Amino acid sequence: GRVAERLAHVVGMVAVDAGGIPLLLVAPQEQRTGVGSALHAAALELLRERGAERVSLGSGGGDHLWPGVPANLSAAVAFFEAQGWAWDHIAIDLIRDLRGYVDPIGAVARASDGGINLAVARAADLPQVLAFEEAHFPEWLDSFRRGDWSILAARDSEGTVLGTLLFRG
């Protein structure tokens, strides 16, 4: 990646991976000054030097998934469109502050009332979790096998895995 500085202060940064730009940030007071455009150009040049023939915005795999530029961030969408990007899918920014969160629709209570148990999976649960992933979401199997995330598992009253979620924390 690259970092932009002004008067010894970081004002922006861009990250690259094997074929994408998963992150481009510019300090609010430096936006619309050319910093973002310069970082974008530097990222494309770095990727070109590394042999990339196609580049995507966003990234997946490893320990993160960023599906692209969130459509609800209109300034970011406009910036990347001005850089020549076209969209082949819509991404929504699904980030929420969990401090003080209360389940407003009673989803956890409804699941419990329906016989669904939600619990962090333990090591002994891993074979069932991996079998579930392999059967339903094989593209996520390696992420579940790595073991560096916590896993939330939803099970029915007989203990059958019905759903999973990777998370940190």
SELUMLO-96298 format. One record per residue: x, y, z of N, C-alpha, C in turn; residue number from 1; residue in three letters. Coordinates in nm, 3 decimals. Example, Ala and Ser with C-alpha at 12.3 -4.5 7.8 and 13.67 -1.06 7.14 Angstrom:
BEGIN
REC      nX      nY      nZ     caX     caY     caZ      cX      cY      cZ resi resn
REC   1.319  -0.569   0.780   1.230  -0.450   0.780   1.320  -0.330   0.780    1  ALA
REC   1.285  -0.225   0.708   1.367  -0.106   0.714   1.290   0.003   0.787    2  SER
//
This chain:
BEGIN
REC      nX      nY      nZ     caX     caY     caZ      cX      cY      cZ resi resn
REC   0.081  -0.119   0.000   0.000   0.000   0.000   0.085   0.125   0.000    1  GLY
REC   0.022   0.237   0.009   0.088   0.366   0.009   0.024   0.456   0.113    2  ARG
REC   0.103   0.552   0.164   0.055   0.649   0.261   0.081   0.788   0.204    3  VAL
REC  -0.015   0.879   0.224   0.003   1.019   0.184   0.026   1.101   0.310    4  ALA
REC   0.127   1.189   0.306   0.157   1.275   0.420   0.158   1.421   0.375    5  GLU
REC   0.120   1.507   0.469   0.130   1.651   0.448   0.184   1.708   0.578    6  ARG
REC   0.299   1.775   0.569   0.362   1.833   0.688   0.380   1.730   0.798    7  LEU
REC   0.430   1.613   0.760   0.462   1.502   0.851   0.340   1.443   0.919    8  ALA
REC   0.220   1.465   0.867   0.099   1.404   0.919   0.038   1.315   0.812    9  HIS
REC   0.001   1.194   0.850  -0.065   1.104   0.756  -0.203   1.161   0.724   10  VAL
REC  -0.232   1.177   0.595  -0.362   1.232   0.553  -0.440   1.134   0.467   11  VAL
REC  -0.379   1.021   0.434  -0.449   0.922   0.355  -0.366   0.797   0.341   12  GLY
REC  -0.433   0.688   0.303  -0.362   0.564   0.278  -0.444   0.476   0.185   13  MET
REC  -0.374   0.392   0.112  -0.439   0.295   0.026  -0.371   0.161   0.048   14  VAL
REC  -0.450   0.055   0.050  -0.397  -0.080   0.064  -0.427  -0.156  -0.065   15  ALA
REC  -0.338  -0.247  -0.099  -0.359  -0.334  -0.215  -0.336  -0.478  -0.171   16  VAL
REC  -0.400  -0.571  -0.242  -0.371  -0.712  -0.222  -0.338  -0.770  -0.359   17  ASP
REC  -0.353  -0.897  -0.379  -0.309  -0.960  -0.504  -0.375  -0.901  -0.628   18  ALA
REC  -0.497  -0.858  -0.618  -0.565  -0.804  -0.736  -0.673  -0.705  -0.703   19  GLY
REC  -0.657  -0.637  -0.592  -0.762  -0.545  -0.554  -0.715  -0.431  -0.468   20  GLY
REC  -0.804  -0.337  -0.452  -0.784  -0.224  -0.362  -0.889  -0.240  -0.252   21  ILE
REC  -0.852  -0.304  -0.140  -0.950  -0.326  -0.036  -0.979  -0.203   0.050   22  PRO
REC  -0.892  -0.100   0.041  -0.909   0.013   0.131  -0.841   0.137   0.074   23  LEU
REC  -0.913   0.247   0.073  -0.856   0.377   0.039  -0.922   0.478   0.132   24  LEU
REC  -0.841   0.543   0.215  -0.891   0.638   0.314  -0.821   0.772   0.297   25  LEU
REC  -0.897   0.879   0.311  -0.842   1.015   0.309  -0.905   1.093   0.423   26  VAL
REC  -0.822   1.162   0.502  -0.873   1.243   0.613  -0.978   1.341   0.560   27  ALA
REC  -1.085   1.361   0.634  -1.193   1.449   0.586  -1.145   1.586   0.539   28  PRO
REC  -1.053   1.648   0.612  -1.007   1.781   0.573  -0.920   1.780   0.446   29  GLN
REC  -0.877   1.662   0.402  -0.793   1.650   0.282  -0.871   1.599   0.162   30  GLU
REC  -0.998   1.565   0.181  -1.078   1.517   0.069  -1.100   1.629  -0.031   31  GLN
REC  -1.107   1.592  -0.158  -1.128   1.682  -0.270  -1.007   1.774  -0.294   32  ARG
REC  -0.888   1.725  -0.252  -0.764   1.802  -0.276  -0.669   1.727  -0.368   33  THR
REC  -0.708   1.609  -0.416  -0.622   1.530  -0.503  -0.550   1.417  -0.433   34  GLY
REC  -0.558   1.412  -0.301  -0.490   1.306  -0.226  -0.545   1.169  -0.265   35  VAL
REC  -0.676   1.156  -0.266  -0.738   1.027  -0.301  -0.705   0.984  -0.442   36  GLY
REC  -0.709   1.078  -0.535  -0.676   1.045  -0.674  -0.531   0.999  -0.687   37  SER
REC  -0.441   1.066  -0.615  -0.299   1.027  -0.620  -0.279   0.889  -0.559   38  ALA
REC  -0.346   0.860  -0.447  -0.335   0.729  -0.386  -0.393   0.621  -0.476   39  LEU
REC  -0.507   0.650  -0.539  -0.569   0.556  -0.631  -0.474   0.524  -0.746   40  HIS
REC  -0.416   0.627  -0.805  -0.322   0.607  -0.917  -0.200   0.526  -0.872   41  ALA
REC  -0.149   0.555  -0.753  -0.034   0.481  -0.701  -0.068   0.335  -0.679   42  ALA
REC  -0.189   0.308  -0.630  -0.231   0.169  -0.608  -0.239   0.094  -0.740   43  ALA
REC  -0.300   0.156  -0.841  -0.309   0.090  -0.972  -0.171   0.064  -1.030   44  LEU
REC  -0.081   0.160  -1.014   0.055   0.141  -1.066   0.124   0.026  -0.993   45  GLU
REC   0.110   0.021  -0.862   0.171  -0.087  -0.784   0.116  -0.222  -0.827   46  LEU
REC  -0.014  -0.231  -0.846  -0.075  -0.357  -0.889  -0.029  -0.395  -1.030   47  LEU
REC  -0.017  -0.295  -1.118   0.032  -0.321  -1.253   0.175  -0.375  -1.247   48  ARG
REC   0.260  -0.314  -1.163   0.399  -0.361  -1.147   0.405  -0.504  -1.095   49  GLU
REC   0.308  -0.542  -1.015   0.303  -0.677  -0.960   0.241  -0.777  -1.057   50  ARG
REC   0.200  -0.731  -1.175   0.150  -0.821  -1.277  -0.001  -0.836  -1.283   51  GLY
REC  -0.075  -0.758  -1.207  -0.221  -0.768  -1.211  -0.273  -0.718  -1.345   52  ALA
REC  -0.361  -0.794  -1.405  -0.424  -0.754  -1.530  -0.564  -0.699  -1.508   53  GLU
REC  -0.627  -0.741  -1.400  -0.759  -0.692  -1.360  -0.751  -0.651  -1.214   54  ARG
REC  -0.825  -0.550  -1.180  -0.825  -0.500  -1.043  -0.969  -0.483  -0.998   55  VAL
REC  -0.996  -0.516  -0.873  -1.129  -0.496  -0.817  -1.121  -0.404  -0.696   56  SER
REC  -1.232  -0.338  -0.668  -1.244  -0.262  -0.544  -1.304  -0.356  -0.442   57  LEU
REC  -1.247  -0.357  -0.325  -1.291  -0.451  -0.224  -1.202  -0.573  -0.229   58  GLY
REC  -1.226  -0.663  -0.138  -1.140  -0.779  -0.132  -1.209  -0.887  -0.049   59  SER
REC  -1.161  -1.006  -0.061  -1.214  -1.116   0.019  -1.106  -1.217   0.045   60  GLY
REC  -1.134  -1.305   0.137  -1.037  -1.406   0.170  -0.949  -1.359   0.285   61  GLY
REC  -0.851  -1.438   0.318  -0.769  -1.403   0.433  -0.857  -1.393   0.555   62  GLY
REC  -0.844  -1.285   0.629  -0.925  -1.271   0.749  -1.029  -1.160   0.735   63  ASP
REC  -1.066  -1.128   0.614  -1.165  -1.021   0.597  -1.242  -1.041   0.467   64  HIS
REC  -1.352  -0.975   0.459  -1.432  -0.970   0.338  -1.484  -0.828   0.325   65  LEU
REC  -1.449  -0.762   0.220  -1.499  -0.627   0.193  -1.555  -0.633   0.052   66  TRP
REC  -1.687  -0.636   0.037  -1.747  -0.666  -0.092  -1.741  -0.555  -0.196   67  PRO
REC  -1.691  -0.440  -0.160  -1.682  -0.331  -0.257  -1.714  -0.198  -0.191   68  GLY
REC  -1.736  -0.099  -0.273  -1.767   0.035  -0.223  -1.915   0.040  -0.185   69  VAL
REC  -1.945   0.069  -0.060  -2.086   0.071  -0.018  -2.166   0.177  -0.092   70  PRO
REC  -2.279   0.136  -0.150  -2.364   0.227  -0.226  -2.418   0.340  -0.140   71  ALA
REC  -2.427   0.319  -0.008  -2.479   0.423   0.080  -2.373   0.526   0.119   72  ASN
REC  -2.252   0.513   0.067  -2.148   0.614   0.085  -2.135   0.691  -0.046   73  LEU
REC  -2.228   0.783  -0.069  -2.239   0.848  -0.199  -2.112   0.922  -0.241   74  SER
REC  -2.041   0.982  -0.148  -1.917   1.052  -0.184  -1.812   0.953  -0.235   75  ALA
REC  -1.804   0.835  -0.173  -1.708   0.734  -0.218  -1.747   0.680  -0.354   76  ALA
REC  -1.876   0.657  -0.374  -1.924   0.610  -0.505  -1.888   0.711  -0.612   77  VAL
REC  -1.916   0.839  -0.587  -1.885   0.945  -0.684  -1.735   0.952  -0.711   78  ALA
REC  -1.653   0.939  -0.606  -1.508   0.942  -0.623  -1.462   0.832  -0.718   79  PHE
REC  -1.505   0.709  -0.691  -1.458   0.598  -0.775  -1.515   0.604  -0.916   80  PHE
REC  -1.636   0.652  -0.931  -1.690   0.672  -1.066  -1.606   0.775  -1.141   81  GLU
REC  -1.564   0.880  -1.074  -1.478   0.981  -1.137  -1.342   0.922  -1.176   82  ALA
REC  -1.301   0.815  -1.109  -1.175   0.747  -1.142  -1.195   0.646  -1.255   83  GLN
REC  -1.318   0.633  -1.305  -1.344   0.544  -1.418  -1.403   0.408  -1.384   84  GLY
REC  -1.438   0.385  -1.259  -1.494   0.257  -1.220  -1.640   0.246  -1.259   85  TRP
REC  -1.682   0.125  -1.294  -1.823   0.094  -1.319  -1.859  -0.019  -1.223   86  ALA
REC  -1.986  -0.029  -1.188  -2.029  -0.123  -1.085  -2.093  -0.247  -1.148   87  TRP
REC  -2.054  -0.365  -1.098  -2.119  -0.488  -1.143  -2.204  -0.549  -1.032   88  ASP
REC  -2.205  -0.486  -0.915  -2.292  -0.528  -0.806  -2.305  -0.413  -0.706   89  HIS
REC  -2.403  -0.423  -0.619  -2.424  -0.320  -0.518  -2.382  -0.377  -0.383   90  ILE
REC  -2.303  -0.300  -0.310  -2.261  -0.338  -0.175  -2.320  -0.238  -0.077   91  ALA
REC  -2.362  -0.286   0.037  -2.417  -0.200   0.142  -2.323  -0.209   0.262   92  ILE
REC  -2.291  -0.096   0.322  -2.205  -0.092   0.438  -2.282  -0.143   0.559   93  ASP
REC  -2.245  -0.260   0.608  -2.317  -0.323   0.718  -2.236  -0.316   0.848   94  LEU
REC  -2.210  -0.197   0.892  -2.133  -0.176   1.014  -2.225  -0.111   1.116   95  ILE
REC  -2.219  -0.160   1.239  -2.304  -0.105   1.343  -2.227  -0.099   1.474   96  ARG
REC  -2.245   0.008   1.549  -2.188   0.021   1.681  -2.270  -0.066   1.776   97  ASP
REC  -2.206  -0.161   1.843  -2.277  -0.254   1.928  -2.291  -0.208   2.073   98  LEU
REC  -2.227  -0.096   2.107  -2.243  -0.045   2.243  -2.389  -0.009   2.264   99  ARG
REC  -2.450  -0.067   2.363  -2.588  -0.038   2.395  -2.689  -0.104   2.303  100  GLY
REC  -2.645  -0.199   2.220  -2.737  -0.265   2.127  -2.843  -0.346   2.203  101  TYR
REC  -2.966  -0.335   2.157  -3.077  -0.415   2.209  -3.146  -0.477   2.087  102  VAL
REC  -3.173  -0.605   2.094  -3.240  -0.676   1.985  -3.384  -0.625   1.972  103  ASP
REC  -3.412  -0.531   1.880  -3.544  -0.468   1.874  -3.654  -0.557   1.819  104  PRO
REC  -3.618  -0.660   1.747  -3.722  -0.744   1.687  -3.736  -0.879   1.757  105  ILE
REC  -3.658  -0.899   1.862  -3.670  -1.023   1.938  -3.621  -1.146   1.865  106  GLY
REC  -3.523  -1.129   1.776  -3.477  -1.242   1.696  -3.420  -1.355   1.782  107  ALA
REC  -3.343  -1.319   1.884  -3.283  -1.423   1.969  -3.393  -1.497   2.045  108  VAL
REC  -3.490  -1.424   2.099  -3.600  -1.488   2.172  -3.684  -1.575   2.079  109  ALA
REC  -3.710  -1.527   1.956  -3.789  -1.607   1.860  -3.715  -1.735   1.824  110  ARG
REC  -3.582  -1.724   1.804  -3.504  -1.844   1.772  -3.512  -1.943   1.887  111  ALA
REC  -3.496  -1.894   2.009  -3.503  -1.980   2.127  -3.640  -2.044   2.141  112  SER
REC  -3.745  -1.964   2.122  -3.881  -2.016   2.130  -3.906  -2.122   2.023  113  ASP
REC  -3.835  -2.113   1.910  -3.851  -2.209   1.802  -3.761  -2.330   1.816  114  GLY
REC  -3.692  -2.341   1.930  -3.606  -2.456   1.952  -3.466  -2.441   1.895  115  GLY
REC  -3.429  -2.319   1.856  -3.295  -2.294   1.800  -3.204  -2.246   1.912  116  ILE
REC  -3.088  -2.309   1.924  -2.989  -2.272   2.022  -2.875  -2.200   1.951  117  ASN
REC  -2.840  -2.080   1.998  -2.727  -2.004   1.945  -2.616  -2.007   2.048  118  LEU
REC  -2.499  -2.058   2.010  -2.388  -2.067   2.105  -2.256  -2.065   2.029  119  ALA
REC  -2.153  -2.015   2.097  -2.019  -2.018   2.039  -1.975  -2.164   2.032  120  VAL
REC  -1.929  -2.203   1.916  -1.887  -2.342   1.895  -1.757  -2.370   1.970  121  ALA
REC  -1.748  -2.488   2.028  -1.626  -2.533   2.095  -1.551  -2.627   2.001  122  ARG
REC  -1.431  -2.663   2.040  -1.347  -2.751   1.956  -1.421  -2.880   1.921  123  ALA
REC  -1.497  -2.935   2.015  -1.570  -3.059   1.989  -1.679  -3.041   1.885  124  ALA
REC  -1.725  -2.916   1.863  -1.830  -2.888   1.765  -1.776  -2.874   1.623  125  ASP
REC  -1.645  -2.858   1.610  -1.587  -2.825   1.481  -1.619  -2.926   1.370  126  LEU
REC  -1.615  -3.056   1.392  -1.649  -3.148   1.283  -1.788  -3.123   1.224  127  PRO
REC  -1.888  -3.099   1.310  -2.023  -3.073   1.260  -2.029  -2.939   1.186  128  GLN
REC  -1.960  -2.839   1.239  -1.959  -2.707   1.173  -1.894  -2.719   1.035  129  VAL
REC  -1.781  -2.789   1.027  -1.713  -2.805   0.898  -1.798  -2.885   0.799  130  LEU
REC  -1.868  -2.985   0.847  -1.957  -3.063   0.758  -2.068  -2.973   0.704  131  ALA
REC  -2.123  -2.888   0.791  -2.227  -2.793   0.747  -2.171  -2.700   0.640  132  PHE
REC  -2.055  -2.642   0.664  -1.994  -2.550   0.567  -1.965  -2.620   0.436  133  GLU
REC  -1.910  -2.741   0.444  -1.876  -2.815   0.322  -2.002  -2.844   0.239  134  GLU
REC  -2.111  -2.874   0.305  -2.235  -2.907   0.235  -2.305  -2.784   0.178  135  ALA
REC  -2.299  -2.672   0.249  -2.380  -2.556   0.209  -2.300  -2.436   0.160  136  HIS
REC  -2.179  -2.417   0.211  -2.098  -2.299   0.175  -1.951  -2.340   0.158  137  PHE
REC  -1.923  -2.427   0.061  -1.785  -2.478   0.048  -1.680  -2.370   0.025  138  PRO
REC  -1.721  -2.256  -0.029  -1.625  -2.148  -0.052  -1.574  -2.087   0.079  139  GLU
REC  -1.645  -2.112   0.189  -1.605  -2.060   0.321  -1.534  -2.164   0.406  140  TRP
REC  -1.523  -2.286   0.357  -1.468  -2.395   0.437  -1.328  -2.366   0.490  141  LEU
REC  -1.240  -2.315   0.405  -1.103  -2.286   0.450  -1.100  -2.182   0.561  142  ASP
REC  -1.188  -2.082   0.554  -1.193  -1.982   0.660  -1.234  -2.043   0.793  143  SER
REC  -1.326  -2.138   0.789  -1.369  -2.204   0.912  -1.262  -2.300   0.963  144  PHE
REC  -1.187  -2.361   0.873  -1.081  -2.454   0.913  -0.963  -2.385   0.981  145  ARG
REC  -0.937  -2.259   0.943  -0.818  -2.190   0.994  -0.817  -2.180   1.146  146  ARG
REC  -0.933  -2.162   1.207  -0.940  -2.163   1.352  -0.900  -2.035   1.421  147  GLY
REC  -0.879  -1.926   1.349  -0.840  -1.801   1.415  -0.958  -1.705   1.431  148  ASP
REC  -1.079  -1.753   1.408  -1.201  -1.677   1.430  -1.284  -1.752   1.533  149  TRP
REC  -1.376  -1.683   1.596  -1.476  -1.752   1.677  -1.591  -1.788   1.584  150  SER
REC  -1.665  -1.892   1.620  -1.777  -1.939   1.538  -1.902  -1.942   1.624  151  ILE
REC  -2.006  -1.877   1.576  -2.137  -1.886   1.639  -2.216  -1.989   1.559  152  LEU
REC  -2.271  -2.087   1.627  -2.346  -2.191   1.558  -2.492  -2.188   1.604  153  ALA
REC  -2.582  -2.203   1.508  -2.725  -2.217   1.536  -2.757  -2.365   1.518  154  ALA
REC  -2.820  -2.424   1.622  -2.853  -2.567   1.619  -3.000  -2.586   1.653  155  ARG
REC  -3.058  -2.691   1.594  -3.196  -2.725   1.630  -3.195  -2.806   1.760  156  ASP
REC  -3.312  -2.848   1.805  -3.323  -2.918   1.934  -3.251  -3.053   1.934  157  SER
REC  -3.222  -3.107   1.816  -3.149  -3.234   1.807  -2.998  -3.213   1.794  158  GLU
REC  -2.954  -3.087   1.790  -2.811  -3.057   1.781  -2.757  -3.042   1.640  159  GLY
REC  -2.845  -3.048   1.540  -2.801  -3.033   1.402  -2.768  -2.886   1.374  160  THR
REC  -2.652  -2.864   1.311  -2.610  -2.727   1.278  -2.699  -2.677   1.165  161  VAL
REC  -2.762  -2.559   1.188  -2.850  -2.497   1.090  -2.790  -2.371   1.029  162  LEU
REC  -2.691  -2.313   1.095  -2.630  -2.190   1.047  -2.505  -2.159   1.126  163  GLY
REC  -2.418  -2.077   1.067  -2.292  -2.041   1.133  -2.258  -1.896   1.103  164  THR
REC  -2.171  -1.843   1.187  -2.123  -1.707   1.168  -1.981  -1.699   1.222  165  LEU
REC  -1.888  -1.647   1.140  -1.752  -1.621   1.186  -1.747  -1.482   1.245  166  LEU
REC  -1.675  -1.466   1.357  -1.660  -1.332   1.415  -1.534  -1.327   1.499  167  PHE
REC  -1.490  -1.206   1.526  -1.378  -1.184   1.616  -1.429  -1.114   1.739  168  ARG
REC  -1.376  -1.152   1.853  -1.415  -1.081   1.974  -1.479  -1.174   2.074  169  GLY
//
